[in-house]
Amino acid sequence: MMMCKKCLVSCLCLIAALSLAGCKSANTNAPSAAGATNSSGAVQRESVAGGVEKQKPAPGTGNVQGKVLYNSKPVEGIEVKLCEKFSRFLGGCDGKTYTARTDANGEYVIADAEPKVYEGLLARVFETDSYVFAASGIGGLSTTKYDVAADKTLFIAPTNLFKSDLKIVNPKAGAKVAAQNLELKWDSYPEAAYYKFSVFPENAAVTAPYVNERLEANSFAVDKPLEKGTYRWQVEAYNGEDRKLAESGDGIKFTIN
């Protein structure tokens, strides 16, 4: 549903869904409210358990250390950004920003940061323009802030990347179809153990017929009545450890005529 698209920026599609079904959840692509920032979220002051410090911060500064995974495996060369200010709706990072890249073990150290509370910690999805929040809540949204203390390392829980390249086969975006005998199809995704799909009506008065329906196949014969109108649908792929691998685009709509 993948992802802060352009700071997946992966949340517009998901929040849009919470608005339709009772409005949709969000991946890490930004939701739609003007000018909002992470102004009231929890502040992480304590490190996650089990951290082993890779390097000491310079005197009077602090470090942020964590790990990035994809498909439950460490990923090398991923850009991670610590942002003094962050808005999901107005350009992402702002103010003082620190950047690091993961090593062969998927680990990163953002070194020698000025002690203060930071509003954003983001991991880039490989070499795309999309990012995911290092810590995320419901639907991929992050309200976590990070309190970097002098002469200490703040350890972050592992971040799991997912891509936004799962291909929809039927119905494609803009298609006009009959409800009778409608079959939802998408391409099989490498190393996926199962999928979840959702169908959200554009009419908020209509109940979403399918939300996070799980199945192992890459197709589904619609078995519920769909009223005439426009629907948005999305598919997510997961591995055997329940880690999200990929999602389809967030703007795929079709019309029941």
N, C-alpha and C positions, 0 to 999 in steps of 0.2 A: 504494500500500500503504500516501502521503501522507501521513503525513505525520506527530512530537511532538504527538499529538492531545491537546489541552489540554496541550500541550507534548509534540505531535503526539504527545506526551502527549495522528505520524504515526506506535511502536516496539513496542507490545504485539502488534499483529497480526504484525509481522515476526518478533519473537523467538518468538512462539507458533509461527510456522511453522517456525523452526529446530528447535523442540522436537518437532514432529510429523514432519517429514520427516527428521529427524535434528536437529530443532528448527528453525522458519521464519526467514527473514531479518527485518529490521525496517524500517519506514519511520520517520519521526521520531516515532512514537507510542511511549510508554514500554514497555520490557520488564518482566518480572514477577519481581523479586527484591526482597525487603524491604530498605529502608534503604540501598541501594547509592548511591554517588556517583561522580563522576569523580575517583577518587583516584589512579589510576596511569597517566593518559594522557600523551601527549606535550605539551610546553609550547612554544607558538609564541613565540619570542623575537625572531626576525628577520622583517621585513616581506616580503611578496611583492614581486617585482621590478616596477618601473615606476610606483610610487605617486607622485602629485604632491600634496603637502600642501596642503589647502584652508585650514587655519588653524593657527596655532601654539598649542600648549598653554600655559596659564598657568605661570609659573615654579614648578618643583617638582612639576608634575603631568604627565600624559601623555594623549595622544589615541589613539582607535581609529577607523580610517577604512576604509570598504569600500563595496560596491555590491550592490544587490538587483535580481534579474532575474526575470521570468516570461515564459515562451515566448521566451526569448532577448532580451527587450526590457527596458529599465529601467522600474522601477515607482516611482511617487511616493507619498509618504505612508505608507510601511510602517514600523511600529514595530520598532526594534531595541533589544535589552536586553543589557547587560553585567552579569553576575552574579558577585559575590564568591564565593558558594557556590551549588552547583547539584546537585539530586538528581532523577534521572529518575523516581523512585518516590515521593518525599515532598514534593510541592508545587512542584517546579521551583526558581525563584530564591529565594535567601535571602541575608541579610547585606546589604552595601552594593550597591545597584543603580543603574546609570546608564542613561538612556533617550534615544534620539534618533529622528528620523524622516527618511526618505529625501527628497531633493529631486527636481526634475523630471528629473534625470539618473540617478535611482536611487541617488544617493550619500548616505552618512550620515557624520557625524562625532560620535562620542561624546567630548565635550570635557572636559578638566580632571579626569580620573579620578586617584584616589589611586594612586601607583605600588605595584603588588603583582601577584601572580599571581591571575587570575580564572578561575573554573571553568566559566563558561557564556557563550556569545554566541548569542543567539536572534533570529530574524526572525519576526514575526507574519505569518500567512497572511491578508493583507488585513484585513477586519474580523471575522474568525472568532475562535474561542477556541483555534485551533491555531497552533503555532509549528514552525519547522524550525531545526535547528542551522546556524549560519553555516558551520561546517566539520564535515563528517561523514565517517565511514568506512564500513565494510562494513554494508550494510543500513540506512544512514541514522543509525547510532549515532555519537555524538561522544565521543571521549576526549581532545579537544584542550583545553588550558588556554592562557591568554593572559597573557604577562608584559608588563605595561604599565610602561615605564621613564620616569623623570622627564625632562622636556624633550624627549621624542621622540614621534613618531606611529607606531603599529603599524598597518601596512597589511594588510588581510584580503582573501583571494581572493574573487571574486564569489560571492554566495549565490543559488542558483536555487530559487525557490518552486515548489510544486506544490499543487494542490487535492485535496480528498477528495470530489468530487461526481460522479464517474463512476457512471452508473446501470446496475445489473444488471437484465436483463430475464428471463433464465431460466438455471438454476433460481433462484428467489428464496429469501431466507432462510427456513428452516423447511420447505422443500418436500420431499416424498417422491416420488421418481421411480424409474423403471426404468432400468437401465443401457443397455438396448437402444435404439438410435436417439436417444440423448440428445444434444441440441444446446445448447451454451453460447452465450448471447446477451447483448449489452449495447448501450446506446445509443451511436451514433457521437459522438465528442467533437470540438468545434470545433478546427480546425487540427491535429488529430492526423494524423501520417504513418503510424504503426503502433501496435500494441498488444503487450503481453506479459501472458499469463495464467498462473496457477499453480493447481493443485488439490492440496490436502494432506489425506491421510487422518487422521482423529482417532486411529486405531490406529497407534501408533508402529512397530509391527512390520511395517506395510505400506508399501512403497516409494511415494513420491509419483509419480503417473503423469505429471504435467506440472509443470515448474518453469521459469518465465520463457520459455514458448513464444512465439515472435514471429510475428505475422501482420498483414496490412494490413486484413483484413476485420474486421467487428464481430460475427462469429459463428464457431463451430467445432463441427464434428460429431465427437464423441468417438470415437476410433478405437483405444482401448486398453481392455482389460477392467477394469471397476471392481468390486471385491468389495463385498459387502453391508456397509453401515456408514455412518458419518457422515463427510462431507468438508467442508472449508472451502475456498473459492475466492476469488480476487481478480484484478482486471484493472487494468493501468496503461496510460496513454496517453502517447505520446512525440511530439515534433515532429521535423522533418526534420534537426535538429541533435543528435538523441539526448538532448534535455532532457525530463525528465519533466514532463508537464502536469497530470496528475490520476491519482487512483487510486480504486477503489471502496472501500466500507466494509470494515473488517477483521473483521467478525463474521458474514460471510455463510456459513451452513452449510446443506447439504442432505443428505438421506439416500437411499442406494440401498437399495431394498427388494426 
